[in-house]
Amino acid sequence: MASIRLGAAKRDCVRILGIPVDRVTMDQTLERLEGFLESDRSHLVVTADATAIVIAHSNSAFKSLIESADLVTPDGNGVIWAAKHRGTQLQERVSGVDLVDRLCSLSADKGYRIFFLGSGPGVAELAAEKLRLKYPGCNIVGSRHGYFPAESDEIVAHEIAALQPDILFVAMGMPRQEEFIRATQAVIKPKVAMGVGGSLDVFSGKAKRAPHAFQRVKLEWLWRLLLNPRKFAKVRLLPKFVFLVLREKV
């Protein structure tokens, strides 16, 4: 277990392959995010699954980016297993897709301004439409696909900044989504900026979330692979994650 001090805040973290993950539940995460939303500065939130940790383990720039994040949630059963292997505990999974859902619900109650960025053409727009129907009053102020080169990041950032979002969800895959957030944070200035992977595909209906039976036995990765064999490149990192965790000295 490790403590990280950022400003006046001291965070309780566990390090997995050297990557810090906050020991937070969903309720604690939402409480912290609401605090971020009431603050006067922008915050980066990383939802760290096993894939993110494997990438960061061999990518020093991405590792440094995660180290600098204001909150790193345990997004995956593999991360929870790894913490247990190290003799500590992460109480529950706090995933990007669940956080999108919960923050959209809060937006309907409190008016938080949300922007969706990422996925293919039309996906973010459809996800926004469906979440507005699910949570009447949800204040999604804009959406845009993520098919643009890094050279256009600043142009896209100014387009988003004009809409003054409080919350920016970026669904462009790791580490691209976190790199976009960090590179444009000073322009967009969202109170909360979070990479959320394939979440917009789920909410748009383009991808289906694993049935509860798969979730219960911790086989969501297998469900995703069965639906989309192109995800093999990501899934193949899971055995590497297990190997690295077992090899790591506790």
N, C-alpha and C positions, 0 to 999 in steps of 0.2 A: 504494500500500500504506500501511496506517496501523497504528499500535500503540495499543491501548487498555489503560489500567491500571485494574484494579478491585481495591482492597485491595492485597495483595502480588503479585497475578498480573498479568503482562503478556501481552496477547494479540496475536497476529499476525492482522491483518484486512485485507481489501480493501474499499474503499468503492464501492458501486454506487449511483448516483443519491443519494449522500450517506448511504446505509444501510450500516452495518458488517456484513460477513459473515466469519466466522472461516475461516482457511485450515486446514481439518482434513479428514482422511480418516475413513472409518468407524471404523477401528481406533483412531485418535487420539480420536475423539469418545467411543467406548465407554470408553476409559481415563479420559477426563476425567469422564464421567458416574459411573463407579465411585468416583472421587475425591469427587464431590459426595455420593454416597450414604454415604460414610464420614465426611462432615463433620458439623458441628453446626448447620447452618443450611439454609434453603430456597433453591433455585436455580430461576430461570426459564430455560427453553431455548426458543428460537424456531427453527422450521424454515422458512427464508425461501426461497420460490420467487419467480418473476417477479411474480406477482399481489401478493404481500405487499409487494414493493419498490415497485410502482406505487402501492398504497394508501398506504404510508408516505410516499411522495414528496409526496403532496398532503394528508396527514393528520398534522399536527404532533404530536398527542397520541400517535398510534400510532408515529410515528418516535421520539419520546422513550422510549416503552415499549421498543422494540427496542434503543435505545441503552443502556438500563439492564439488559438481559438479561445473564445470565452466560455464555451461549453462543448463537451464531447460526449454524446450519448451512446449507450451500448445497443447498437442496432443489429441484433442477431444472436441466435442461440449459441453460435460458436464462440462469441465473445464472452457470454455468460459462463460457458463451459471452461474457457481458458482462465477466467478469473478464479473459478472454483479450483482448478488445477494448481493455481498459485497459492491456494490456501485462504482466499478471501471470497467475498460474495458480492455479486451484482444481483439485486433483487428481481429485476424484470427487464425485459426488452423494451427499449424506447426507440421505436422505428420512425423513419422519415414519413412513411405513408400515414401512420397514426397521428403524427404531429401535424401534418397538413390538415387532416380531418378535424382535429381538436382546435386548431387555431382558426379554421374557417368557422367553426361553431362560435368561438369567442368573438370573431369579427362581427358575426350577426348580432351579438349582444352589445358589443362595445365600439363597433365602428372602425376597427383597425383596417387600414388600407393595405390590400394585398396585391402583389403582382406575381404572375406565373411566367417563368421563362424556361423554355426547353422543349425536348421531344421534337417530333416531326411536325411539319406544317399542319395546322388545324387541330392538333392534339391538345395544346394548352387551352385553346379557345373552348373546345368541347368539355374539357375538365372543369373549366370555370363555369360554364353553363350548367353542368350537372350539380356542381356544389352550390351554386346559387339556388337551384331548385330544392336541394336537400336542406339548406340552411337559408331560408328567406331573410333577406337583409344582409347576407354576407357581402362585404364590401370589396369585391375583387375589381380593382380599378383598371386592370389591363393584363394582356397576355401576349406572348410572342414565341415563335418556334426558336429552337436552338441551333439551327443549321446555318451557322455563319463562322468564318474563320476568326482566330484570335486577333488578327489585325483589325477587325471591326469592333472589338470589345468597347472601345471608348465611344464610338458612334452609338452603339446599342445602349450603352450606359446613360448617355445624355437623353435618349428617347425615354428610358424608364424613369430617370430622375425628374423629368417634367411632370410625371404623374404623382410624385411624392409618396411612394409607398412606405408604410411602416414595416411591412414584412415582405421580403423577397424570397421566393422559392425558386431554386435553380435546379432543373432536371437535365443535366448534360453529362452525367457519368463522372466517376472519380478518375483522376484528380482535376479534370477540366472544370467542373462546376465550382469547386473551391478556389481554383486559380482565378476564375472569372470574378468571383466575389471579392477576393482580396485585391485584385488589380483595379476594380471599379468602385470599391467601397467608399472612397473619398468623394466620388462623383455622385453616386446614387444616394448614399447616406441613409439606408434603411436602418431602423432600430434593431431589427432581427434579419439576418441573411443566412439562409440555410440551403445546403445541397440536399436534394431529395431523390436522386436517382430516377428510378422508373415510376415514381408515384403518380405523375400526370397521366401516364399510360393506363394505370389502374383506374383512376377516377374518370377518365374519358371513356372507359370501357374497352379500350384497345387491348389491354391485358387484363386477365382475371387473376385476382388474388387467390392463393391456395385455399381450398376448403378447410374448414375447422379441423377435420380429421388429420390432414397433412400438418397443420399448424400444431396440433396437440402432440404429435409424435416427432415434431421438429424436422419435418422433411419438406419445408417450403421450397428449398433449393431444388429438390427433385421435381416438384410440380412445375417450377419455372422452366426447368430443362426439358421436361416433356412437352410443354406448350411451345417452347422456342429453342430448338437445338442450337441456334446461333449463340445462346448464352453459355455454351460449353467453355469458351475462353475464360469466362468469369468463374464458372463452377469449378474448373480444374485447379483454381487457386486454393480451394478448400483443403484438399489433402496436404498441400504445401503448408498451409496454416497450421494444421494439426501436427505435422512433422516438426515445424519450427517451435511450436509451443512445448511439445514433449521434449525437445532437445534443450530448450532453454533452462538454465539453472535457476531454481526457485530460491 
